[in-house]
Amino acid sequence: MKKFAKYIAVFAIAVLATSILGSIFSTQFVLAGLQGIGIDIPMADRLSMTMADFGILPLMGALFAICLLVGFPIAGLCAAKIGGSRDAWFVAAGSSAVVCELLILSSQMDLMILAGARTTMGLMAQGFAGGMGGWVFATMTTKLSADGAVGSEDA
């Protein structure tokens, strides 16, 4: 049971990493769009807007947790059954889960809910954030998964 609790803690860290990066990327892509139409944004304003946008972390965290909760078990199963790089499976799962979630929500709402993901590059940046969350999870759980089943009591 201790091992399961460690997986939950690592999952929370991966979701937090994904959410923080996603928020930073979203803010920067919105600001880049404003700069693209000639609005000057000083570095101090850029930093304060980035910090202010961390207010969306609870919502982003909830949304990203849902998609990563689907993607990570699939990555773990693929790594175990198909083989290859465990890190690569989790990076791919995190990246694709985030992009798929944003595209599904966008198609259902007729609007990309994350303003910074409304361009192809912005959506790719969100995928990168998901991939980094996958990498964090894979890296931090490598020893846990090598020790045996998630529910084993010897951890």
LOROBA-52322 format. One line per field, with one value per residue: x, z, y of N, C-alpha, C, O, CB in turn; residue number from 1. Coordinates in Angstrom, 3 decimals. Glycine has a CB too. Layout:
<pts>
nxx = c(X	...) $
nzz = c(Z	...) $
nyy = c(Y	...) $
caxx = c(X	...) $
cazz = c(Z	...) $
cayy = c(Y	...) $
cxx = c(X	...) $
czz = c(Z	...) $
cyy = c(Y	...) $
oxx = c(X	...) $
ozz = c(Z	...) $
oyy = c(Y	...) $
cbxx = c(X	...) $
cbzz = c(Z	...) $
cbyy = c(Y	...) $
seq = c(NUM	...) $
</pts>
This chain:
<pts>
nxx = c(0.811	2.042	3.570	1.645	0.695	2.969	3.010	0.704	1.492	3.645	2.262	0.699	2.730	3.618	1.314	1.196	3.599	3.020	0.829	1.894	3.877	2.162	0.524	2.413	3.306	0.886	0.286	2.525	2.199	-0.183	0.653	2.627	1.021	-0.245	1.974	2.485	0.616	1.567	1.652	3.496	5.108	6.509	9.176	8.737	5.941	5.282	6.251	4.661	2.102	2.352	2.669	0.180	-1.520	-1.174	-3.292	-5.130	-4.300	-5.585	-7.872	-6.655	-5.018	-6.912	-8.131	-5.896	-5.117	-7.149	-6.819	-4.190	-4.481	-5.719	-3.866	-1.344	-1.562	-1.957	0.458	2.208	1.343	1.901	4.697	5.379	4.327	4.961	7.486	10.585	11.612	10.757	10.539	10.071	7.540	5.940	6.364	5.273	2.649	1.817	2.052	0.352	-2.056	-2.706	-2.907	-4.960	-7.064	-7.431	-8.171	-10.514	-12.171	-12.254	-13.601	-16.081	-16.935	-16.758	-14.697	-11.375	-10.471	-8.246	-6.556	-3.911	-3.427	-4.553	-3.312	-1.360	1.300	0.995	-0.670	1.056	2.970	1.537	1.287	3.977	4.250	2.632	4.127	6.454	5.406	4.837	7.434	8.480	6.885	7.603	10.361	10.449	9.122	10.484	12.146	10.189	8.479	10.215	10.506	8.374	4.878	2.368	0.702	2.098	3.102	5.633	7.012) $
nzz = c(0.000	0.630	-1.610	-3.546	-2.558	-2.992	-5.789	-6.239	-5.133	-6.829	-9.232	-8.713	-8.610	-11.257	-12.590	-11.562	-12.596	-15.351	-15.428	-14.499	-16.463	-18.704	-18.112	-18.095	-20.777	-22.124	-21.330	-22.401	-25.156	-25.645	-25.026	-26.970	-29.223	-28.828	-29.016	-31.648	-32.931	-32.523	-29.893	-27.202	-24.705	-21.737	-19.950	-17.166	-17.011	-18.460	-16.782	-14.470	-15.489	-16.142	-13.600	-12.508	-14.071	-13.011	-11.445	-12.742	-12.322	-10.585	-12.114	-14.561	-13.576	-12.722	-15.177	-16.636	-14.975	-15.367	-18.079	-18.019	-16.231	-17.747	-19.828	-18.653	-17.413	-19.746	-21.063	-19.266	-19.520	-22.245	-22.212	-20.654	-22.064	-24.811	-24.863	-25.193	-24.707	-21.560	-20.591	-23.012	-23.720	-21.677	-22.044	-24.608	-24.045	-22.150	-23.664	-25.914	-24.583	-23.393	-25.670	-27.084	-25.215	-25.130	-27.806	-28.014	-26.090	-27.301	-29.693	-28.697	-27.438	-29.323	-29.167	-28.320	-25.157	-23.785	-24.183	-25.051	-26.568	-29.018	-31.426	-33.762	-32.902	-30.233	-29.298	-29.671	-27.782	-25.452	-25.653	-25.330	-22.651	-21.474	-22.226	-20.751	-18.202	-18.349	-18.596	-16.094	-14.439	-15.357	-14.840	-12.058	-11.178	-12.010	-10.372	-8.598	-10.267	-11.035	-8.774	-8.547	-8.395	-8.205	-5.949	-3.997	-0.712	0.318	-0.098) $
nyy = c(-1.200	1.167	1.646	2.214	4.653	6.173	6.206	7.726	10.181	10.831	10.975	13.254	15.188	15.057	15.949	18.529	19.588	19.460	21.203	23.656	24.195	24.208	26.413	28.513	28.373	28.884	31.527	32.877	32.425	33.795	36.390	36.677	36.739	39.195	40.867	40.427	41.980	44.432	45.415	46.528	44.723	44.929	43.221	43.031	43.232	40.972	38.955	39.405	38.935	36.263	35.130	35.867	34.346	31.852	31.431	29.854	27.301	25.326	24.528	23.796	21.773	19.881	19.217	18.269	16.178	14.320	13.516	12.534	10.502	8.639	8.261	7.501	4.851	3.367	3.838	2.571	-0.082	-0.538	-0.224	-2.410	-4.631	-4.308	-3.256	-1.413	2.001	3.030	5.642	7.019	6.018	7.123	9.874	10.182	9.394	11.347	13.695	13.205	12.729	15.206	16.897	15.582	15.798	18.608	19.083	17.555	18.820	21.333	20.732	20.051	22.348	24.283	26.091	26.722	26.078	26.882	29.674	30.098	27.890	28.074	28.290	26.356	26.041	26.808	24.769	22.636	23.324	22.908	20.169	19.525	20.259	18.296	16.073	16.515	16.212	13.500	12.519	13.267	11.658	9.062	9.021	9.367	7.126	4.904	3.233	2.341	0.839	-1.138	-2.591	-4.303	-5.207	-2.638	-2.677	-4.094	-5.041	-4.775	-2.433) $
caxx = c(0.000	2.937	3.996	0.522	0.700	4.078	2.563	-0.246	2.274	4.395	1.267	0.358	3.869	3.595	0.197	1.608	4.599	2.298	-0.021	2.736	4.409	1.044	0.112	3.467	3.259	-0.341	0.468	3.523	1.641	-1.138	1.440	3.265	-0.021	-0.410	3.147	2.357	-0.205	2.234	1.575	4.753	4.903	7.780	9.466	8.082	4.533	5.259	6.408	3.502	0.971	2.606	2.350	-1.267	-2.187	-1.110	-4.613	-5.892	-3.696	-6.517	-8.677	-5.759	-4.597	-8.015	-8.271	-4.726	-5.129	-8.075	-6.247	-2.997	-4.961	-6.010	-2.667	-0.225	-1.695	-1.754	1.906	2.806	0.998	2.677	6.105	5.532	3.952	5.595	8.898	11.104	11.945	9.651	10.438	9.445	6.114	5.257	6.411	4.267	1.311	1.496	1.888	-0.862	-3.243	-3.023	-3.372	-6.284	-8.060	-7.719	-8.898	-11.875	-12.914	-12.453	-14.648	-17.363	-17.310	-16.544	-13.727	-10.247	-10.642	-6.967	-6.262	-2.567	-3.365	-5.397	-2.489	-0.697	2.475	0.510	-1.135	2.262	3.597	0.773	1.719	5.296	4.018	2.174	5.270	7.336	4.751	5.070	8.841	8.602	6.280	8.416	11.639	10.276	8.541	11.284	12.517	8.960	7.978	11.194	10.378	7.251	3.519	2.033	0.052	2.842	3.222	7.017	7.625) $
cazz = c(0.000	0.635	-2.985	-4.214	-2.109	-3.680	-7.159	-6.200	-4.908	-8.056	-10.212	-8.383	-9.022	-12.726	-12.969	-11.227	-13.587	-16.607	-15.273	-14.418	-17.807	-19.579	-17.801	-18.587	-22.243	-22.563	-21.135	-23.335	-26.510	-25.717	-25.080	-28.299	-30.152	-28.636	-29.597	-33.093	-33.463	-32.239	-28.498	-26.484	-23.377	-21.016	-19.249	-15.850	-17.240	-18.902	-15.580	-13.577	-16.124	-16.007	-12.213	-12.319	-14.748	-12.193	-10.834	-13.424	-12.055	-10.100	-13.232	-15.472	-12.898	-12.770	-16.559	-17.009	-14.188	-16.007	-19.285	-17.668	-15.550	-18.828	-20.625	-17.966	-17.334	-21.089	-21.285	-18.456	-20.141	-23.490	-21.872	-20.135	-23.045	-26.112	-24.624	-25.628	-23.660	-20.664	-20.605	-24.272	-23.654	-20.813	-22.712	-25.684	-23.434	-21.576	-24.755	-26.702	-23.732	-23.254	-26.963	-27.365	-24.332	-25.577	-29.074	-27.738	-25.456	-28.313	-30.637	-28.003	-27.017	-30.454	-28.749	-27.568	-23.820	-23.350	-25.217	-25.563	-27.415	-30.194	-32.629	-33.834	-32.019	-28.864	-28.980	-29.552	-26.500	-24.426	-25.778	-24.696	-21.197	-21.127	-22.372	-19.604	-17.072	-18.545	-18.281	-14.632	-13.862	-15.708	-14.138	-10.614	-10.853	-12.575	-9.316	-8.053	-11.175	-11.077	-7.523	-8.610	-8.582	-7.530	-4.672	-3.108	0.638	0.763	-0.435) $
cayy = c(0.000	2.314	1.886	2.870	6.053	6.836	6.453	8.844	11.403	11.121	11.410	14.642	16.007	15.107	16.827	19.888	19.995	19.683	22.387	24.860	24.455	24.565	27.780	29.421	28.379	29.552	32.971	33.401	32.430	34.905	37.626	36.732	37.176	40.636	41.508	40.290	43.068	45.695	45.857	46.329	44.134	44.892	41.976	43.045	42.907	39.583	38.127	39.546	38.247	34.828	34.776	36.008	33.237	30.642	31.281	28.808	25.993	24.294	24.029	23.076	20.556	18.916	18.745	17.473	14.940	13.383	12.916	11.763	9.297	7.692	8.013	6.850	3.387	2.811	3.873	1.519	-1.363	-0.643	-0.440	-3.772	-5.661	-4.097	-2.993	-0.124	2.960	3.369	7.107	7.440	5.700	8.083	11.182	10.138	9.332	12.651	14.648	12.931	12.858	16.626	17.411	14.989	16.400	19.970	19.020	17.051	19.908	22.360	20.314	20.037	23.696	25.191	27.097	26.178	26.663	27.436	30.671	29.920	26.691	28.314	28.162	25.046	26.070	26.845	23.418	21.810	23.663	22.186	18.776	19.452	20.283	16.951	15.174	16.712	15.552	12.068	12.247	13.359	10.453	7.897	9.112	9.199	5.812	3.819	2.308	1.752	-0.183	-2.231	-3.354	-5.231	-4.707	-1.390	-2.927	-4.979	-4.498	-4.717	-1.146) $
cxx = c(0.858	3.377	2.894	0.474	1.831	3.700	1.595	0.503	3.041	3.441	0.897	1.486	3.891	2.481	0.560	2.627	3.938	1.504	0.784	3.305	3.302	0.584	1.137	3.402	2.026	-0.192	1.411	3.002	0.594	-0.382	2.159	2.259	-0.265	0.779	3.083	1.483	0.312	2.164	2.892	4.443	6.261	7.937	8.781	6.604	4.373	5.340	5.194	2.265	1.129	2.244	0.842	-2.021	-2.044	-2.425	-5.465	-5.347	-4.672	-7.376	-7.813	-5.326	-5.671	-8.174	-7.109	-4.667	-6.020	-7.420	-4.997	-3.369	-5.369	-4.713	-1.575	-0.396	-1.505	-0.263	2.601	2.559	1.798	4.148	6.333	5.314	4.691	7.101	9.315	11.373	10.709	9.435	9.713	7.948	5.364	5.281	5.342	2.859	0.908	1.217	0.586	-2.128	-3.663	-3.573	-4.759	-7.361	-8.438	-8.504	-10.330	-12.721	-13.221	-13.572	-16.031	-17.863	-17.219	-15.611	-12.611	-10.263	-9.366	-6.483	-4.881	-2.396	-4.199	-4.627	-1.844	0.503	2.061	0.024	0.049	2.986	2.858	1.113	3.079	5.156	3.548	3.286	6.244	6.728	4.924	6.489	9.077	8.062	7.144	9.716	11.482	9.728	9.363	11.660	11.281	8.472	8.933	11.077	9.198	5.934	3.253	1.488	0.843	3.095	4.659	7.689	7.719) $
czz = c(0.000	-0.779	-3.761	-3.834	-2.784	-5.128	-7.206	-6.029	-6.170	-9.153	-9.974	-8.806	-10.547	-13.227	-12.690	-12.238	-14.924	-16.539	-15.228	-15.791	-18.767	-19.365	-18.326	-20.109	-22.753	-22.463	-22.179	-24.771	-26.681	-25.834	-26.413	-29.349	-30.043	-29.215	-31.122	-33.725	-33.010	-30.812	-27.802	-25.082	-22.692	-20.229	-17.883	-15.980	-17.649	-17.696	-14.664	-14.167	-16.022	-14.608	-11.966	-12.946	-14.016	-11.434	-11.500	-13.151	-11.488	-11.224	-14.213	-14.860	-12.946	-14.178	-16.972	-16.219	-14.843	-17.210	-18.970	-16.934	-16.553	-19.535	-19.923	-17.797	-18.695	-21.415	-20.511	-19.036	-21.424	-23.203	-21.413	-21.214	-24.375	-25.947	-25.166	-24.431	-22.842	-20.641	-21.856	-24.266	-22.821	-21.385	-23.802	-25.118	-22.860	-22.649	-25.503	-25.868	-23.607	-24.563	-27.287	-26.502	-24.796	-26.882	-28.886	-27.098	-26.451	-29.280	-29.989	-27.652	-28.144	-30.100	-28.004	-26.203	-23.285	-24.451	-25.840	-26.449	-28.682	-31.498	-32.617	-32.900	-30.550	-28.407	-28.828	-28.228	-25.351	-24.456	-25.146	-23.175	-20.723	-21.215	-21.211	-18.339	-17.144	-18.205	-16.769	-13.990	-14.125	-14.919	-12.651	-10.236	-11.390	-11.512	-8.744	-8.951	-11.264	-9.846	-7.523	-8.753	-7.726	-6.130	-3.703	-1.765	1.076	0.494	0.756) $
cyy = c(1.269	2.660	2.607	4.350	6.827	7.137	7.640	10.166	11.796	11.588	12.880	15.590	16.153	16.021	18.282	20.418	20.319	20.982	23.674	25.198	24.884	25.990	28.794	29.520	29.119	31.063	33.550	33.411	33.526	36.229	37.775	37.186	38.673	41.402	41.473	41.363	44.433	46.199	45.525	45.805	44.033	43.587	41.921	42.687	41.444	38.642	38.214	38.867	36.735	34.370	34.853	34.838	31.909	30.429	30.203	27.405	24.964	23.699	23.241	21.753	19.483	18.338	17.850	16.164	13.893	12.713	12.094	10.476	8.223	7.290	7.222	5.340	2.711	2.785	2.770	0.141	-1.572	-0.913	-1.875	-4.830	-5.538	-3.904	-1.643	0.760	3.318	4.882	7.588	7.155	6.739	9.499	11.240	10.136	10.684	13.685	14.432	13.069	14.322	17.195	16.863	15.617	17.804	19.977	18.519	18.142	21.024	21.991	20.330	21.430	24.719	26.347	26.384	26.855	27.300	28.380	30.480	28.707	26.858	28.323	26.776	25.000	26.097	25.475	22.471	22.084	22.972	20.701	18.563	19.435	18.910	15.929	15.297	16.106	14.043	11.677	12.280	12.079	9.227	7.883	8.807	7.828	4.648	2.794	1.616	0.616	-1.360	-3.117	-4.312	-4.521	-3.485	-1.662	-3.773	-4.282	-4.286	-3.378	-0.240) $
oxx = c(0.468	3.539	3.178	0.241	1.671	4.032	1.667	0.191	3.076	3.771	0.793	1.217	4.150	2.677	0.261	2.528	4.255	1.509	0.406	3.228	3.483	0.287	0.770	3.438	2.114	-0.508	1.128	3.333	0.495	-0.738	2.285	2.608	-0.470	0.609	3.570	1.595	-0.387	2.587	3.342	3.619	7.067	6.950	8.294	6.070	3.434	4.597	4.746	1.466	0.148	1.588	0.286	-3.039	-2.721	-2.641	-6.411	-5.868	-4.595	-7.579	-8.190	-5.274	-5.377	-8.331	-7.310	-4.214	-5.678	-7.461	-4.771	-2.650	-5.362	-4.493	-0.945	0.564	-0.956	0.227	3.490	3.451	2.315	4.774	7.351	6.044	5.012	7.889	8.475	11.359	9.734	8.298	8.846	7.166	4.284	4.314	4.601	1.972	-0.223	0.262	-0.190	-3.165	-4.848	-4.587	-5.635	-8.446	-9.618	-9.411	-11.252	-13.859	-14.314	-14.392	-17.032	-19.069	-17.561	-15.719	-12.873	-10.087	-9.422	-6.053	-4.713	-1.327	-4.515	-5.230	-1.793	0.696	2.711	0.272	0.046	3.550	3.479	1.214	3.315	5.856	4.008	3.381	6.793	7.444	5.131	6.727	9.785	8.698	7.391	10.120	12.284	9.858	8.958	11.504	11.329	8.094	8.500	11.503	9.038	5.879	3.840	1.806	0.308	3.279	4.891	8.859	8.212) $
ozz = c(-0.547	-1.111	-4.547	-4.689	-3.111	-5.644	-8.119	-6.696	-6.533	-9.918	-10.923	-9.308	-11.067	-14.176	-13.494	-12.683	-15.552	-17.486	-15.846	-16.236	-19.551	-20.325	-18.927	-20.666	-23.706	-23.405	-22.771	-25.533	-27.753	-26.645	-26.928	-30.262	-31.053	-29.830	-31.795	-34.921	-33.093	-30.546	-27.815	-24.365	-23.021	-19.888	-17.485	-15.166	-17.226	-17.604	-14.136	-13.431	-15.836	-14.438	-11.284	-12.415	-14.359	-10.849	-10.897	-13.683	-11.883	-11.267	-14.646	-15.546	-13.183	-14.350	-17.584	-16.744	-14.869	-17.345	-19.596	-17.012	-16.234	-19.808	-20.536	-18.024	-18.777	-21.985	-21.042	-19.046	-21.663	-23.872	-21.740	-21.266	-25.000	-26.789	-25.553	-23.287	-23.375	-20.666	-21.780	-24.757	-23.207	-21.225	-23.907	-25.651	-23.061	-22.552	-25.701	-26.385	-23.705	-24.563	-27.720	-26.989	-24.849	-27.050	-29.534	-27.510	-26.444	-29.643	-30.656	-27.577	-27.953	-30.657	-27.152	-26.107	-22.415	-25.516	-27.043	-27.026	-29.346	-32.571	-31.581	-32.183	-29.713	-27.273	-27.955	-27.627	-24.395	-23.412	-24.500	-22.490	-19.694	-20.383	-20.743	-17.504	-16.125	-17.599	-16.226	-13.114	-13.214	-14.392	-12.065	-9.085	-11.230	-11.739	-8.438	-8.459	-11.543	-9.872	-6.569	-9.181	-6.657	-5.205	-2.660	-1.714	2.117	0.840	0.641) $
oyy = c(2.301	3.835	3.511	5.204	8.003	8.204	8.464	11.152	12.971	12.494	13.657	16.681	17.238	16.780	19.165	21.561	21.329	21.769	24.670	26.343	25.815	26.702	29.804	30.617	29.893	31.789	34.592	34.319	34.123	37.084	38.886	37.934	39.346	42.455	42.381	41.629	45.443	47.324	44.379	46.373	43.163	42.934	40.863	41.934	40.769	37.664	37.196	38.288	36.014	33.342	33.992	34.393	30.940	29.368	29.696	26.425	23.800	22.485	22.152	20.732	18.311	17.130	16.801	15.148	12.711	11.490	11.059	9.480	7.034	6.110	6.360	4.603	1.613	1.810	2.103	-0.706	-2.663	-1.735	-2.484	-5.820	-6.548	-4.336	-0.831	0.307	3.847	5.353	8.459	7.968	7.186	10.245	12.217	10.802	11.126	14.455	15.367	13.483	14.638	17.894	17.612	15.936	18.150	20.793	19.014	18.368	21.590	22.834	20.591	21.665	25.887	27.440	25.536	28.069	28.170	27.937	30.684	28.510	25.871	28.360	26.113	24.018	25.472	25.066	21.603	21.169	22.508	20.056	17.543	18.688	18.414	15.026	14.299	15.554	13.385	10.632	11.431	11.494	8.436	6.846	8.080	7.410	3.497	1.594	0.425	-0.447	-2.479	-4.271	-5.073	-3.369	-3.319	-0.915	-4.149	-3.066	-3.670	-3.215	0.882) $
cbxx = c(-0.925	4.153	4.366	-0.811	0.845	5.351	1.891	-1.271	3.254	5.187	0.003	0.079	5.197	3.416	-1.097	2.196	5.654	1.358	-0.854	3.886	5.120	-0.113	-0.073	4.877	3.269	-1.543	1.005	4.805	1.027	-2.069	2.454	3.853	-1.320	-0.575	4.430	1.803	-1.661	1.683	0.370	5.579	4.210	7.885	10.969	8.236	3.937	6.420	7.656	3.208	0.843	4.080	3.097	-1.758	-1.645	0.072	-5.345	-5.895	-2.553	-7.426	-9.374	-4.526	-4.235	-9.331	-8.373	-3.441	-5.607	-9.362	-5.911	-2.051	-6.142	-7.013	-2.107	-0.038	-3.066	-2.529	2.479	2.272	-0.512	2.536	6.554	4.561	2.471	4.975	9.745	10.130	12.564	9.926	11.836	10.106	5.903	5.890	7.823	4.473	1.272	2.624	3.052	-0.797	-2.972	-1.775	-2.377	-6.258	-7.536	-6.424	-8.160	-11.827	-12.127	-11.165	-14.345	-17.255	-16.435	-17.876	-14.390	-8.868	-11.116	-5.907	-6.365	-1.625	-3.846	-6.116	-1.399	-0.254	3.355	-0.606	-2.095	3.211	3.610	-0.745	1.758	6.180	2.971	1.037	5.991	7.616	3.264	4.763	9.757	7.838	4.872	8.713	12.246	9.357	7.135	12.546	13.278	7.857	7.746	12.619	10.244	7.221	2.508	1.012	-1.232	4.182	2.541	7.795	6.852) $
cbzz = c(1.200	1.516	-3.680	-3.848	-0.568	-3.629	-7.742	-5.051	-3.732	-8.525	-10.141	-6.867	-8.518	-13.310	-12.202	-9.811	-13.773	-16.914	-14.015	-13.396	-18.351	-19.358	-16.280	-18.140	-22.784	-21.727	-19.729	-23.254	-26.835	-24.470	-23.942	-28.688	-29.893	-27.141	-29.101	-33.423	-33.030	-33.097	-27.757	-26.414	-23.472	-20.068	-19.085	-15.182	-18.319	-19.885	-14.814	-13.311	-17.599	-16.316	-11.234	-12.921	-16.137	-11.204	-10.882	-14.917	-11.103	-9.024	-13.957	-15.811	-11.463	-12.317	-17.514	-16.782	-12.751	-16.439	-20.303	-16.803	-14.635	-19.843	-21.064	-16.618	-16.767	-22.155	-20.885	-17.050	-20.438	-24.320	-20.779	-18.990	-23.299	-26.826	-25.240	-26.587	-24.268	-19.235	-20.527	-25.461	-23.064	-19.435	-23.319	-26.568	-22.330	-20.688	-25.716	-27.301	-22.335	-22.817	-28.086	-27.135	-22.897	-25.748	-30.057	-26.815	-24.268	-29.076	-31.177	-26.753	-25.875	-30.939	-27.858	-28.319	-22.851	-23.056	-24.632	-24.442	-26.633	-30.044	-32.704	-35.278	-32.337	-28.730	-30.071	-30.742	-26.286	-24.631	-27.241	-25.139	-20.820	-22.026	-23.675	-19.396	-17.033	-19.972	-18.984	-14.087	-14.430	-17.209	-14.325	-10.083	-11.402	-13.231	-8.210	-7.903	-12.555	-11.186	-6.359	-7.392	-8.260	-8.352	-4.906	-3.762	1.609	0.106	-1.524) $
cbyy = c(-0.005	2.040	0.557	2.176	6.131	5.964	5.191	8.653	11.210	9.872	10.513	14.785	15.388	13.695	16.437	19.933	18.891	18.498	22.268	24.661	23.207	23.624	27.948	28.930	26.943	29.082	33.261	32.576	31.070	34.918	37.659	35.350	36.416	40.965	40.827	38.943	42.891	46.706	45.185	47.656	42.721	46.094	41.810	44.428	43.827	39.308	38.543	41.037	38.664	34.495	35.706	37.332	33.095	30.725	32.593	29.068	26.157	24.883	25.194	23.932	20.858	19.579	19.930	18.281	15.216	14.105	14.003	12.608	9.635	8.308	9.296	7.475	3.018	3.638	5.233	1.582	-1.430	0.639	0.543	-4.004	-5.599	-2.879	-4.078	0.561	4.224	2.840	7.746	6.732	4.295	8.078	11.447	8.899	8.263	13.126	14.550	11.528	12.261	17.412	17.042	13.471	16.447	20.753	18.117	15.804	20.467	22.594	18.912	19.216	24.132	25.739	28.204	26.408	25.604	26.296	32.066	29.833	25.462	29.614	29.297	24.739	27.291	27.864	22.902	22.074	25.202	22.389	18.357	20.640	21.373	16.539	15.455	18.208	15.906	11.675	13.271	14.610	10.235	7.882	10.500	10.269	5.720	4.377	3.041	2.829	0.404	-1.674	-2.409	-6.097	-5.789	-0.594	-3.568	-5.406	-5.404	-5.799	-0.460) $
seq = c(1	2	3	4	5	6	7	8	9	10	11	12	13	14	15	16	17	18	19	20	21	22	23	24	25	26	27	28	29	30	31	32	33	34	35	36	37	38	39	40	41	42	43	44	45	46	47	48	49	50	51	52	53	54	55	56	57	58	59	60	61	62	63	64	65	66	67	68	69	70	71	72	73	74	75	76	77	78	79	80	81	82	83	84	85	86	87	88	89	90	91	92	93	94	95	96	97	98	99	100	101	102	103	104	105	106	107	108	109	110	111	112	113	114	115	116	117	118	119	120	121	122	123	124	125	126	127	128	129	130	131	132	133	134	135	136	137	138	139	140	141	142	143	144	145	146	147	148	149	150	151	152	153	154	155) $
</pts>
